[in-house]
């Protein structure tokens, strides 16, 4: 790797340079000075963001934001986030601890300037909603970066989906068992057990050298998460005498754990969808001395109880809330308690079990020179469980990394009863050795075909992975970094046909008959306008383009269908209150989960759902709504020049924490029309049946070229800065909306020197 114009740095110091997009390039002579420099620029660029995540880790968000922060704080204390981070920090090897300490020192140094942002000024304003005094700023504790990493990933696992399936089993499963005892509970769970919710997904793909123009591998992808504002990833370059790495960092966390290019080697990950967090149904009771006892497989046993106080900012002074946290021999109790014997669940978190967050892997990755170095570093990875693609100039490797309990697939579906042997801890799975990729590798959260790596219960549908392979095959053996924009930007919705098949061809007799029936007589009546709309949808190219009228019609029909099916009497049991902690509410939204599972539910005639009737009824609802809105007097409103297109309603909403604070001024970004959808390669996910607004999607796009790092590309949804006043707050948004990226620049002479410290 040739690096041009390497800047001089003072002993123990660092320099900060910027490219045209404001991306920080940090150079130091040694690793510890570089870690300090990374912490420093992160505090400068993302001071508000990392302070919020630090408060979340401490369970002290409500001290600043008031009542809207209470739900998270309760959860943070119950899951013992801060305690887990402290334990993991205390268990670090000396050299890893020194590295984290250097990063934290840089954060504290940078926060002297990084706290000068509008949000923090607003918090200190006496007119803040709810009033009350703001606690004074405190320097970051040594363990804080580990706590920030936990905040980003504690709900990243599949355990909230286990709670959803438990709710399905208790409600719909019980009702089906009474009415249809011949239907196994597994069939009921499978209906609603698809990947969904505000979780995560991602794409990653690799082309071996035989498939590229240069003869060296290409690696590319995009992680899918909630579109938080500022963004969850930070573009950064970290260079010292020992290494020079560009990649995407987590603000508040040292290193480049997920997506990096070290010149001679590179890596990228996707969510393996593994069942790596056991969920255990606990039975707790109060003891005479005020303690808590849990029923384990060997009988009653004492539980560890810690009482925390959460202070909630309010007019007249903070309001104190008592939070009892309980930990059994199986894990931390995240919902319920001794007074709620039927809805008490604990989780066994690998990071807490081993007091290890994988920090050694974060640091070791920076020194990788080969694909094998990358996979060796990921051998100490802990959480979350990822599928890793690692490349160097001659090799592509695929491996699964992380700690997963060795459980039978049947034990991954529902909470494990604490009082049975099945709830005892299991050893971690020994992952298979890395596999050499000779052609193309694609990871898109689908169920893996390779033996030994099917570690989950539910996966994404296979459409996205299949289409990715087809897109890559279309390039033949001429793959380039620039060509990956074609892949990143693809909007084909592979699963659309699973829904559209319910709008079967209608004959002229069907149309005449449908016109004679009223909606009151038959909600599925095939009215003439509905039949014409169905023909348009069947002829549609299945692309969720921003300017597509048919994509807008499909989305409106899908939303109406989700609402109709969610309201179907057969699914009424699901609407029984779940009784779980409010932090889990997004995973237990009936309409949202029904939308995820529509193809299966429409085929569940044994449940009393007539798929065709519901599909046609929903289309009729949409067509009549369009006609009423446009005053077409019942005539087919499509197509017209004024017909809605997908981008009219499908726009990004940056999820800033202040959106949840009534009366607070939350920073906003321009509202741009978006192409793509939840399960297209260009992931811009909404929640059908609830809103078309994009709240989850590609939180970064990256392309690593192993022949020429300067040919590599990257991009984030908003910008490098978290300060709304900065020109780099949202200067990448337009490119992101078009599924484009910006160049990676590594020539120091092309960068602007900002400061030396």
Secondary structure by P-SEA (a helix, b strand, c coil): cccccccccccccbbbbbccccbbbbbcccaaaaaaaaaaaaaaacaaaaaaaaaaaaccccccccccaaaaaaaaaaaaaaaaaaaaaaaccaaaaaaaaaaaaaaaaaaccccccaaaaaaaccccccccccccccccccaaaaaaaaaacccccaaaaaaaaaaaaacaaaaaaaacccccaaaaaaaccccccccccbbbbbbccccccccbbbbbbcccccccccccccccccccccccccccccccccccccccccccccccccccccccbbbbbbbbbbccccbbbbbccccbbbbbbbbbbbbbbccccbbbbbbbbbbccccccccccccccccbbbbbcccccccccaaaaaaaaaacccaaaaaaaaccccccccbbbbbcccbbbbbcbbbbcccccccccccccccccccccccccccccbbbbccbbbbccccccccccccccccccaaaaaaaaaaaaaaccccccccccccccccccccccccccccccccaaaaaaaaacccccccccccaaaaaaaaaaaacccccccccaaaaaaaaaaaaaaaaaaaccccccccccccccccccccccaaaaaaacaaaaaacccccccaaaaaaaaaaaaaaaaaaaacccccccccccccccccccccccccccccccccccccccccccccccccccccccccccccccccccccccbbbbccccccccccccccccccccccccccaaaaaaacbbbbbccccccccccccc
